[in-house]
Amino acid sequence: MFKQPTHKIRSAKKSDAAANHEKVEARAYQLWLLRGSPAGSDQEDWYRAEAELKDQRQANEQAA
């Protein structure tokens, strides 16, 4: 029986997490710009971006 090395599995998960982080970061930045770039609102934009992307993933999973 062939067993896949675990380091490849871990790196795949790590790259998925990195890609997700980049998507959230990009969306949070867009939201921040749309709101006029106010100081001290980074967490609000970050959490909103995470929620939007989570909703999109769930909608895509349901559509599939």
PDB file of N, CA, C and O in Angstrom, chain B, residues numbered from 101:
ATOM      1  N   MET B 101       0.835  -1.173   0.000  1.00  0.00           N
ATOM      2  CA  MET B 101       0.000   0.000   0.000  1.00  0.00           C
ATOM      3  C   MET B 101       0.884   1.241   0.000  1.00  0.00           C
ATOM      4  O   MET B 101       1.826   1.339   0.786  1.00  0.00           O
ATOM      5  N   PHE B 102       0.581   2.179  -0.876  1.00  0.00           N
ATOM      6  CA  PHE B 102       1.341   3.417  -0.978  1.00  0.00           C
ATOM      7  C   PHE B 102       0.795   4.436   0.009  1.00  0.00           C
ATOM      8  O   PHE B 102      -0.412   4.662   0.094  1.00  0.00           O
ATOM      9  N   LYS B 103       1.701   5.037   0.742  1.00  0.00           N
ATOM     10  CA  LYS B 103       1.300   6.057   1.711  1.00  0.00           C
ATOM     11  C   LYS B 103       1.951   7.377   1.320  1.00  0.00           C
ATOM     12  O   LYS B 103       3.170   7.460   1.168  1.00  0.00           O
ATOM     13  N   GLN B 104       1.133   8.399   1.160  1.00  0.00           N
ATOM     14  CA  GLN B 104       1.631   9.713   0.771  1.00  0.00           C
ATOM     15  C   GLN B 104       2.375  10.355   1.940  1.00  0.00           C
ATOM     16  O   GLN B 104       1.914  10.285   3.079  1.00  0.00           O
ATOM     17  N   PRO B 105       3.501  10.967   1.674  1.00  0.00           N
ATOM     18  CA  PRO B 105       4.242  11.637   2.746  1.00  0.00           C
ATOM     19  C   PRO B 105       3.398  12.750   3.373  1.00  0.00           C
ATOM     20  O   PRO B 105       2.713  13.493   2.671  1.00  0.00           O
ATOM     21  N   THR B 106       3.457  12.851   4.682  1.00  0.00           N
ATOM     22  CA  THR B 106       2.635  13.839   5.382  1.00  0.00           C
ATOM     23  C   THR B 106       3.094  15.263   5.134  1.00  0.00           C
ATOM     24  O   THR B 106       2.286  16.187   5.229  1.00  0.00           O
ATOM     25  N   HIS B 107       4.367  15.471   4.818  1.00  0.00           N
ATOM     26  CA  HIS B 107       4.824  16.841   4.579  1.00  0.00           C
ATOM     27  C   HIS B 107       4.139  17.468   3.372  1.00  0.00           C
ATOM     28  O   HIS B 107       3.947  18.683   3.338  1.00  0.00           O
ATOM     29  N   LYS B 108       3.768  16.666   2.386  1.00  0.00           N
ATOM     30  CA  LYS B 108       3.048  17.195   1.233  1.00  0.00           C
ATOM     31  C   LYS B 108       1.633  17.587   1.622  1.00  0.00           C
ATOM     32  O   LYS B 108       1.120  18.602   1.152  1.00  0.00           O
ATOM     33  N   ILE B 109       1.011  16.812   2.457  1.00  0.00           N
ATOM     34  CA  ILE B 109      -0.340  17.126   2.917  1.00  0.00           C
ATOM     35  C   ILE B 109      -0.316  18.418   3.730  1.00  0.00           C
ATOM     36  O   ILE B 109      -1.153  19.299   3.531  1.00  0.00           O
ATOM     37  N   ARG B 110       0.626  18.524   4.624  1.00  0.00           N
ATOM     38  CA  ARG B 110       0.725  19.731   5.441  1.00  0.00           C
ATOM     39  C   ARG B 110       0.985  20.958   4.593  1.00  0.00           C
ATOM     40  O   ARG B 110       0.393  22.010   4.835  1.00  0.00           O
ATOM     41  N   SER B 111       1.856  20.847   3.606  1.00  0.00           N
ATOM     42  CA  SER B 111       2.168  22.008   2.780  1.00  0.00           C
ATOM     43  C   SER B 111       0.968  22.408   1.932  1.00  0.00           C
ATOM     44  O   SER B 111       0.771  23.592   1.657  1.00  0.00           O
ATOM     45  N   ALA B 112       0.163  21.433   1.515  1.00  0.00           N
ATOM     46  CA  ALA B 112      -1.041  21.770   0.763  1.00  0.00           C
ATOM     47  C   ALA B 112      -2.012  22.538   1.643  1.00  0.00           C
ATOM     48  O   ALA B 112      -2.600  23.525   1.203  1.00  0.00           O
ATOM     49  N   LYS B 113      -2.183  22.099   2.874  1.00  0.00           N
ATOM     50  CA  LYS B 113      -3.063  22.812   3.787  1.00  0.00           C
ATOM     51  C   LYS B 113      -2.521  24.200   4.081  1.00  0.00           C
ATOM     52  O   LYS B 113      -3.277  25.168   4.165  1.00  0.00           O
ATOM     53  N   LYS B 114      -1.229  24.289   4.235  1.00  0.00           N
ATOM     54  CA  LYS B 114      -0.607  25.578   4.519  1.00  0.00           C
ATOM     55  C   LYS B 114      -0.823  26.529   3.342  1.00  0.00           C
ATOM     56  O   LYS B 114      -1.122  27.704   3.554  1.00  0.00           O
ATOM     57  N   SER B 115      -0.682  26.054   2.131  1.00  0.00           N
ATOM     58  CA  SER B 115      -0.857  26.930   0.980  1.00  0.00           C
ATOM     59  C   SER B 115      -2.325  27.323   0.819  1.00  0.00           C
ATOM     60  O   SER B 115      -2.608  28.435   0.372  1.00  0.00           O
ATOM     61  N   ASP B 116      -3.264  26.446   1.170  1.00  0.00           N
ATOM     62  CA  ASP B 116      -4.679  26.807   1.161  1.00  0.00           C
ATOM     63  C   ASP B 116      -4.937  27.921   2.164  1.00  0.00           C
ATOM     64  O   ASP B 116      -5.652  28.878   1.867  1.00  0.00           O
ATOM     65  N   ALA B 117      -4.364  27.798   3.335  1.00  0.00           N
ATOM     66  CA  ALA B 117      -4.536  28.819   4.364  1.00  0.00           C
ATOM     67  C   ALA B 117      -3.906  30.133   3.920  1.00  0.00           C
ATOM     68  O   ALA B 117      -4.463  31.203   4.161  1.00  0.00           O
ATOM     69  N   ALA B 118      -2.750  30.056   3.274  1.00  0.00           N
ATOM     70  CA  ALA B 118      -2.086  31.270   2.795  1.00  0.00           C
ATOM     71  C   ALA B 118      -2.913  31.940   1.699  1.00  0.00           C
ATOM     72  O   ALA B 118      -3.032  33.165   1.665  1.00  0.00           O
ATOM     73  N   ALA B 119      -3.476  31.139   0.812  1.00  0.00           N
ATOM     74  CA  ALA B 119      -4.308  31.695  -0.252  1.00  0.00           C
ATOM     75  C   ALA B 119      -5.549  32.349   0.334  1.00  0.00           C
ATOM     76  O   ALA B 119      -5.951  33.425  -0.109  1.00  0.00           O
ATOM     77  N   ASN B 120      -6.162  31.711   1.328  1.00  0.00           N
ATOM     78  CA  ASN B 120      -7.340  32.282   1.973  1.00  0.00           C
ATOM     79  C   ASN B 120      -6.976  33.590   2.665  1.00  0.00           C
ATOM     80  O   ASN B 120      -7.720  34.567   2.580  1.00  0.00           O
ATOM     81  N   HIS B 121      -5.842  33.612   3.345  1.00  0.00           N
ATOM     82  CA  HIS B 121      -5.386  34.822   4.030  1.00  0.00           C
ATOM     83  C   HIS B 121      -5.215  35.967   3.034  1.00  0.00           C
ATOM     84  O   HIS B 121      -5.597  37.104   3.309  1.00  0.00           O
ATOM     85  N   GLU B 122      -4.645  35.656   1.885  1.00  0.00           N
ATOM     86  CA  GLU B 122      -4.440  36.682   0.864  1.00  0.00           C
ATOM     87  C   GLU B 122      -5.766  37.208   0.329  1.00  0.00           C
ATOM     88  O   GLU B 122      -5.894  38.404   0.066  1.00  0.00           O
ATOM     89  N   LYS B 123      -6.756  36.330   0.164  1.00  0.00           N
ATOM     90  CA  LYS B 123      -8.079  36.760  -0.305  1.00  0.00           C
ATOM     91  C   LYS B 123      -8.742  37.674   0.712  1.00  0.00           C
ATOM     92  O   LYS B 123      -9.313  38.706   0.358  1.00  0.00           O
ATOM     93  N   VAL B 124      -8.661  37.281   1.991  1.00  0.00           N
ATOM     94  CA  VAL B 124      -9.254  38.107   3.043  1.00  0.00           C
ATOM     95  C   VAL B 124      -8.547  39.459   3.089  1.00  0.00           C
ATOM     96  O   VAL B 124      -9.188  40.505   3.192  1.00  0.00           O
ATOM     97  N   GLU B 125      -7.231  39.421   3.011  1.00  0.00           N
ATOM     98  CA  GLU B 125      -6.451  40.658   3.057  1.00  0.00           C
ATOM     99  C   GLU B 125      -6.833  41.598   1.909  1.00  0.00           C
ATOM    100  O   GLU B 125      -7.018  42.796   2.120  1.00  0.00           O
ATOM    101  N   ALA B 126      -6.949  41.058   0.715  1.00  0.00           N
ATOM    102  CA  ALA B 126      -7.290  41.872  -0.450  1.00  0.00           C
ATOM    103  C   ALA B 126      -8.690  42.456  -0.318  1.00  0.00           C
ATOM    104  O   ALA B 126      -8.908  43.630  -0.619  1.00  0.00           O
ATOM    105  N   ARG B 127      -9.647  41.632   0.135  1.00  0.00           N
ATOM    106  CA  ARG B 127     -11.025  42.120   0.286  1.00  0.00           C
ATOM    107  C   ARG B 127     -11.117  43.154   1.405  1.00  0.00           C
ATOM    108  O   ARG B 127     -11.818  44.155   1.258  1.00  0.00           O
ATOM    109  N   ALA B 128     -10.427  42.932   2.507  1.00  0.00           N
ATOM    110  CA  ALA B 128     -10.436  43.895   3.606  1.00  0.00           C
ATOM    111  C   ALA B 128      -9.875  45.237   3.132  1.00  0.00           C
ATOM    112  O   ALA B 128     -10.388  46.294   3.500  1.00  0.00           O
ATOM    113  N   TYR B 129      -8.844  45.190   2.331  1.00  0.00           N
ATOM    114  CA  TYR B 129      -8.261  46.420   1.798  1.00  0.00           C
ATOM    115  C   TYR B 129      -9.261  47.138   0.890  1.00  0.00           C
ATOM    116  O   TYR B 129      -9.385  48.361   0.953  1.00  0.00           O
ATOM    117  N   GLN B 130      -9.975  46.386   0.044  1.00  0.00           N
ATOM    118  CA  GLN B 130     -11.004  46.986  -0.810  1.00  0.00           C
ATOM    119  C   GLN B 130     -12.081  47.658   0.036  1.00  0.00           C
ATOM    120  O   GLN B 130     -12.491  48.784  -0.248  1.00  0.00           O
ATOM    121  N   LEU B 131     -12.535  46.966   1.071  1.00  0.00           N
ATOM    122  CA  LEU B 131     -13.566  47.523   1.946  1.00  0.00           C
ATOM    123  C   LEU B 131     -13.085  48.803   2.616  1.00  0.00           C
ATOM    124  O   LEU B 131     -13.828  49.779   2.719  1.00  0.00           O
ATOM    125  N   TRP B 132     -11.846  48.787   3.065  1.00  0.00           N
ATOM    126  CA  TRP B 132     -11.254  49.951   3.719  1.00  0.00           C
ATOM    127  C   TRP B 132     -11.204  51.141   2.758  1.00  0.00           C
ATOM    128  O   TRP B 132     -11.525  52.267   3.139  1.00  0.00           O
ATOM    129  N   LEU B 133     -10.802  50.887   1.518  1.00  0.00           N
ATOM    130  CA  LEU B 133     -10.761  51.957   0.521  1.00  0.00           C
ATOM    131  C   LEU B 133     -12.163  52.486   0.227  1.00  0.00           C
ATOM    132  O   LEU B 133     -12.360  53.696   0.106  1.00  0.00           O
ATOM    133  N   LEU B 134     -13.128  51.590   0.114  1.00  0.00           N
ATOM    134  CA  LEU B 134     -14.502  52.000  -0.166  1.00  0.00           C
ATOM    135  C   LEU B 134     -15.088  52.883   0.949  1.00  0.00           C
ATOM    136  O   LEU B 134     -15.947  53.730   0.706  1.00  0.00           O
ATOM    137  N   ARG B 135     -14.607  52.663   2.151  1.00  0.00           N
ATOM    138  CA  ARG B 135     -15.107  53.451   3.286  1.00  0.00           C
ATOM    139  C   ARG B 135     -14.298  54.739   3.486  1.00  0.00           C
ATOM    140  O   ARG B 135     -14.490  55.436   4.483  1.00  0.00           O
ATOM    141  N   GLY B 136     -13.417  55.054   2.570  1.00  0.00           N
ATOM    142  CA  GLY B 136     -12.667  56.290   2.648  1.00  0.00           C
ATOM    143  C   GLY B 136     -11.367  56.195   3.416  1.00  0.00           C
ATOM    144  O   GLY B 136     -10.811  57.220   3.812  1.00  0.00           O
ATOM    145  N   SER B 137     -10.875  55.005   3.635  1.00  0.00           N
ATOM    146  CA  SER B 137      -9.590  54.766   4.310  1.00  0.00           C
ATOM    147  C   SER B 137      -9.500  55.350   5.720  1.00  0.00           C
ATOM    148  O   SER B 137      -8.518  56.016   6.047  1.00  0.00           O
ATOM    149  N   PRO B 138     -10.517  55.108   6.562  1.00  0.00           N
ATOM    150  CA  PRO B 138     -10.456  55.669   7.916  1.00  0.00           C
ATOM    151  C   PRO B 138      -9.408  54.975   8.777  1.00  0.00           C
ATOM    152  O   PRO B 138      -9.155  53.780   8.625  1.00  0.00           O
ATOM    153  N   ALA B 139      -8.817  55.722   9.660  1.00  0.00           N
ATOM    154  CA  ALA B 139      -7.814  55.168  10.578  1.00  0.00           C
ATOM    155  C   ALA B 139      -8.502  54.354  11.666  1.00  0.00           C
ATOM    156  O   ALA B 139      -9.592  54.701  12.121  1.00  0.00           O
ATOM    157  N   GLY B 140      -7.854  53.269  12.076  1.00  0.00           N
ATOM    158  CA  GLY B 140      -8.328  52.483  13.208  1.00  0.00           C
ATOM    159  C   GLY B 140      -9.513  51.584  12.946  1.00  0.00           C
ATOM    160  O   GLY B 140     -10.234  51.237  13.881  1.00  0.00           O
ATOM    161  N   SER B 141      -9.737  51.193  11.705  1.00  0.00           N
ATOM    162  CA  SER B 141     -10.894  50.337  11.397  1.00  0.00           C
ATOM    163  C   SER B 141     -10.494  49.030  10.746  1.00  0.00           C
ATOM    164  O   SER B 141     -11.318  48.366  10.117  1.00  0.00           O
ATOM    165  N   ASP B 142      -9.234  48.658  10.892  1.00  0.00           N
ATOM    166  CA  ASP B 142      -8.745  47.473  10.187  1.00  0.00           C
ATOM    167  C   ASP B 142      -9.442  46.192  10.609  1.00  0.00           C
ATOM    168  O   ASP B 142      -9.711  45.333   9.769  1.00  0.00           O
ATOM    169  N   GLN B 143      -9.740  46.045  11.894  1.00  0.00           N
ATOM    170  CA  GLN B 143     -10.394  44.814  12.351  1.00  0.00           C
ATOM    171  C   GLN B 143     -11.809  44.701  11.803  1.00  0.00           C
ATOM    172  O   GLN B 143     -12.239  43.611  11.423  1.00  0.00           O
ATOM    173  N   GLU B 144     -12.525  45.793  11.758  1.00  0.00           N
ATOM    174  CA  GLU B 144     -13.882  45.782  11.216  1.00  0.00           C
ATOM    175  C   GLU B 144     -13.883  45.314   9.767  1.00  0.00           C
ATOM    176  O   GLU B 144     -14.700  44.481   9.375  1.00  0.00           O
ATOM    177  N   ASP B 145     -12.960  45.856   8.973  1.00  0.00           N
ATOM    178  CA  ASP B 145     -12.865  45.466   7.563  1.00  0.00           C
ATOM    179  C   ASP B 145     -12.428  44.021   7.416  1.00  0.00           C
ATOM    180  O   ASP B 145     -12.923  43.308   6.542  1.00  0.00           O
ATOM    181  N   TRP B 146     -11.502  43.578   8.264  1.00  0.00           N
ATOM    182  CA  TRP B 146     -11.005  42.206   8.205  1.00  0.00           C
ATOM    183  C   TRP B 146     -12.135  41.209   8.498  1.00  0.00           C
ATOM    184  O   TRP B 146     -12.317  40.242   7.759  1.00  0.00           O
ATOM    185  N   TYR B 147     -12.888  41.446   9.569  1.00  0.00           N
ATOM    186  CA  TYR B 147     -13.963  40.525   9.937  1.00  0.00           C
ATOM    187  C   TYR B 147     -15.075  40.511   8.895  1.00  0.00           C
ATOM    188  O   TYR B 147     -15.665  39.465   8.624  1.00  0.00           O
ATOM    189  N   ARG B 148     -15.356  41.664   8.318  1.00  0.00           N
ATOM    190  CA  ARG B 148     -16.377  41.718   7.267  1.00  0.00           C
ATOM    191  C   ARG B 148     -15.909  40.937   6.038  1.00  0.00           C
ATOM    192  O   ARG B 148     -16.687  40.209   5.422  1.00  0.00           O
ATOM    193  N   ALA B 149     -14.634  41.097   5.690  1.00  0.00           N
ATOM    194  CA  ALA B 149     -14.083  40.366   4.538  1.00  0.00           C
ATOM    195  C   ALA B 149     -14.132  38.861   4.779  1.00  0.00           C
ATOM    196  O   ALA B 149     -14.501  38.102   3.883  1.00  0.00           O
ATOM    197  N   GLU B 150     -13.759  38.423   5.993  1.00  0.00           N
ATOM    198  CA  GLU B 150     -13.830  36.992   6.318  1.00  0.00           C
ATOM    199  C   GLU B 150     -15.258  36.472   6.176  1.00  0.00           C
ATOM    200  O   GLU B 150     -15.478  35.403   5.608  1.00  0.00           O
ATOM    201  N   ALA B 151     -16.224  37.225   6.691  1.00  0.00           N
ATOM    202  CA  ALA B 151     -17.621  36.796   6.629  1.00  0.00           C
ATOM    203  C   ALA B 151     -18.102  36.709   5.185  1.00  0.00           C
ATOM    204  O   ALA B 151     -18.781  35.751   4.816  1.00  0.00           O
ATOM    205  N   GLU B 152     -17.759  37.692   4.373  1.00  0.00           N
ATOM    206  CA  GLU B 152     -18.169  37.678   2.964  1.00  0.00           C
ATOM    207  C   GLU B 152     -17.598  36.463   2.233  1.00  0.00           C
ATOM    208  O   GLU B 152     -18.315  35.782   1.499  1.00  0.00           O
ATOM    209  N   LEU B 153     -16.327  36.199   2.433  1.00  0.00           N
ATOM    210  CA  LEU B 153     -15.694  35.076   1.743  1.00  0.00           C
ATOM    211  C   LEU B 153     -16.238  33.735   2.237  1.00  0.00           C
ATOM    212  O   LEU B 153     -16.383  32.794   1.456  1.00  0.00           O
ATOM    213  N   LYS B 154     -16.536  33.651   3.527  1.00  0.00           N
ATOM    214  CA  LYS B 154     -17.132  32.429   4.066  1.00  0.00           C
ATOM    215  C   LYS B 154     -18.507  32.195   3.436  1.00  0.00           C
ATOM    216  O   LYS B 154     -18.834  31.073   3.051  1.00  0.00           O
ATOM    217  N   ASP B 155     -19.309  33.254   3.334  1.00  0.00           N
ATOM    218  CA  ASP B 155     -20.631  33.137   2.712  1.00  0.00           C
ATOM    219  C   ASP B 155     -20.518  32.707   1.256  1.00  0.00           C
ATOM    220  O   ASP B 155     -21.314  31.895   0.785  1.00  0.00           O
ATOM    221  N   GLN B 156     -19.535  33.246   0.542  1.00  0.00           N
ATOM    222  CA  GLN B 156     -19.323  32.867  -0.854  1.00  0.00           C
ATOM    223  C   GLN B 156     -18.958  31.395  -0.986  1.00  0.00           C
ATOM    224  O   GLN B 156     -19.473  30.697  -1.860  1.00  0.00           O
ATOM    225  N   ARG B 157     -18.053  30.920  -0.102  1.00  0.00           N
ATOM    226  CA  ARG B 157     -17.659  29.499  -0.136  1.00  0.00           C
ATOM    227  C   ARG B 157     -18.859  28.592   0.123  1.00  0.00           C
ATOM    228  O   ARG B 157     -19.036  27.576  -0.551  1.00  0.00           O
ATOM    229  N   GLN B 158     -19.684  28.968   1.106  1.00  0.00           N
ATOM    230  CA  GLN B 158     -20.853  28.150   1.422  1.00  0.00           C
ATOM    231  C   GLN B 158     -21.835  28.128   0.276  1.00  0.00           C
ATOM    232  O   GLN B 158     -22.409  27.083  -0.028  1.00  0.00           O
ATOM    233  N   ALA B 159     -22.039  29.266  -0.366  1.00  0.00           N
ATOM    234  CA  ALA B 159     -22.946  29.328  -1.522  1.00  0.00           C
ATOM    235  C   ALA B 159     -22.411  28.473  -2.672  1.00  0.00           C
ATOM    236  O   ALA B 159     -23.178  27.786  -3.346  1.00  0.00           O
ATOM    237  N   ASN B 160     -21.105  28.515  -2.893  1.00  0.00           N
ATOM    238  CA  ASN B 160     -20.506  27.692  -3.948  1.00  0.00           C
ATOM    239  C   ASN B 160     -20.633  26.204  -3.649  1.00  0.00           C
ATOM    240  O   ASN B 160     -20.877  25.402  -4.551  1.00  0.00           O
ATOM    241  N   GLU B 161     -20.466  25.839  -2.383  1.00  0.00           N
ATOM    242  CA  GLU B 161     -20.591  24.432  -2.000  1.00  0.00           C
ATOM    243  C   GLU B 161     -22.024  23.943  -2.182  1.00  0.00           C
ATOM    244  O   GLU B 161     -22.244  22.811  -2.610  1.00  0.00           O
ATOM    245  N   GLN B 162     -22.990  24.784  -1.862  1.00  0.00           N
ATOM    246  CA  GLN B 162     -24.397  24.403  -2.013  1.00  0.00           C
ATOM    247  C   GLN B 162     -24.786  24.301  -3.475  1.00  0.00           C
ATOM    248  O   GLN B 162     -25.616  23.469  -3.841  1.00  0.00           O
ATOM    249  N   ALA B 163     -24.197  25.137  -4.313  1.00  0.00           N
ATOM    250  CA  ALA B 163     -24.504  25.126  -5.740  1.00  0.00           C
ATOM    251  C   ALA B 163     -23.896  23.915  -6.444  1.00  0.00           C
ATOM    252  O   ALA B 163     -24.395  23.482  -7.482  1.00  0.00           O
ATOM    253  N   ALA B 164     -22.842  23.382  -5.891  1.00  0.00           N
ATOM    254  CA  ALA B 164     -22.156  22.255  -6.534  1.00  0.00           C
ATOM    255  C   ALA B 164     -22.860  20.951  -6.325  1.00  0.00           C
ATOM    256  O   ALA B 164     -22.400  19.916  -6.807  1.00  0.00           O
TER     257      ALA B 164
END
